[in-house]
């Protein structure tokens, strides 16, 4: 408790004392016009992401960015529907009024991204593969959670447990090999667990940036496979106070999801508050409803901050609470679900919203202080965060949990950006994390442990007229100490004390080698220390179908990945091709050797035989790529296509690696008519084609291919307070029975969800 109080005191002190840097308020002005007609563009949006500053143009195309520093170089971004996104470096010390000419375009262009580089940058100059999914696309996806909503991005998959739990997989790597960032800090919520999802409010994401490939240079251990960066809205312009109410209903599992948000900016004092609630009964396929597969979720989050001439400082806080039903058994040979007495569970009983045993209860608390302070001609960006994850699993009683894990995580991230003239962009940083985990139940899967790690990096980017090159190096050190445990005379865990260290680096380039043709390449090394389950697990818990035993002698994973990409953007067509080869040394995976098994007594007193899986290491290769081609033959019609493939190879015997997604081909035809009085109207029809996965590990089985039909329609009505949005999204409209290869319920012969139609509405107010 003392550590929590100390950290919060430091955060509050930092938050208050940043006003000591305050100077006279500054403004930056400009005008946005059409490059062809020279007419002003009213309603264009202007961003400086590194300052969390935003404004829009007036009827004359003019804008004023208020409460910004009077010095410093920053990347400014301008967006307007029907035009190419414009970005350029500006110097706030030069008071010249900026004139921006926007080029008309019927296709989307590269955006500013903040993932994969210390600086905000145009995605064309980013050597790493970063994909952005905006708020509208997230809503239109109709996902039951945030990862489900981005799972169709090429190279992205999910390990799913019904409709409630989704774990991201990037190019065949998941669990602790993919880092999730929330509020600028890495999420720590027992990611090693099969049925442990992302603990974040889906409605709070303004956009999601997905980095595909090793990102250990900037993010440290656990970013070996990539990064999911969940980014909240920028604060509104000074003098603006606004809010919205969003609500959706999904027919498959009766999911009702609603969120209320209010935010404002009073001369640089900014605030935001949000409350969200979800409730769903069991999901269905064909004529079956899966009992006890429902969930409910209640989230609160808020932000208080200052946007001033010295920079910004924002304090965010949230509480994520969810209850998730766990399915113990699949259907019988006739496709029926039975209760403990062997009686068939009828549809109405399976659709009750109350959860039965077993179920999970998770509370995740997060507080983070993000600041960017102008120091001389440089910038100091810091993030201090505290997280508490309380995870309970109720098996025999709804009052006393069997598994009860408490994880406290303290993280810090400091980066200094040296003064630059726009060509050379140097930065250095230090990051670290301290963790304490304790068991409070009578079921033990991982030991009590403490973990402490620290990393430091140096990064340099050189900008050219048509591109950029970057180079960086990093050192990491991590210590993990697990406690021994004897319970009822039986030794559950052996104590251990492990230390890991690593040097990693990255070298990349991105250049426009010809008009509209960009070539990117990156060579990077990754690093991941074994997680606590891999080091010390001994047991099983609800939702798993095996008994796992850890290995405290495991070594750290290291990787070397090469990426090469080509992007072509013309007036009526865009084309992208990315290939990668990833060699992982000391790759950690589960194996069932010599058909080892263990007999356990379940809650009914019956003896249950489970296969025993142990963590071992090997050398592994992952090879694959993504391709996309989008046709925009007329302004209102878009035909978008993408393909992704990854092959995982265990080099010990050339056998397949586990949890490798099948190859997929996605097609979407989208019609965006110009309807008088409406805005953003669209009609879309899509096909998701997933191929057969015939390469699988020993505990997996072959998964047949399938094709799903999706569709959607939506529009926006302009009001004085903002856009009133309406949409309907249909998924698996032909009600296809299928297994996704990464569905954990496939082991119990439970199909993925069938037909689902989601109705959504978003209403602005204030």
Beta strands, then each sheet from edge to edge (+ up, - down):
strand 1: 26-34
strand 2: 45-48
strand 3: 53-56
strand 4: 62-68
strand 5: 73-79
strand 6: 86-91
strand 7: 98-102
strand 8: 112-113
strand 9: 121-122
strand 10: 129-134
strand 11: 156-161
strand 12: 165-170
strand 13: 173-174
strand 14: 178-182
strand 15: 185-186
strand 16: 207-212
strand 17: 226-231
strand 18: 241-250
strand 19: 255-266
strand 20: 269-280
strand 21: 284-285
strand 22: 288-289
strand 23: 295-308
strand 24: 311-325
strand 25: 359-375
strand 26: 378-394
strand 27: 403-417
strand 28: 424-439
strand 29: 449-464
strand 30: 467-482
strand 31: 485-487
strand 32: 490-493
strand 33: 496-514
strand 34: 517-528
strand 35: 538-539
strand 36: 547-549
strand 37: 557-569
strand 38: 573-591
strand 39: 597-601
strand 40: 607-634
strand 41: 637-650
strand 42: 655-656
strand 43: 664-671
strand 44: 678-690
strand 45: 706-719
strand 46: 722-731
strand 47: 756-765
sheet 1: 4+ 1- 7-
sheet 2: 3+ 2- 5+ 6-
sheet 3: 8+ 9-
sheet 4: 10+ 16- 17+ 14+ 15-
sheet 5: 11+ 12- 13+
sheet 6: 35+ 36- 40- 38+ 37- 34+ 33- 30+ 29- 28+ 27- 26+ 25- 24+ 23- 20+ 19- 18+ 47- 46+ 45- 44+ 43- 41+ 42-
sheet 7: 21+ 22-
sheet 8: 31+ 32-
sheet 9: 35+ 36- 40- 39+
end
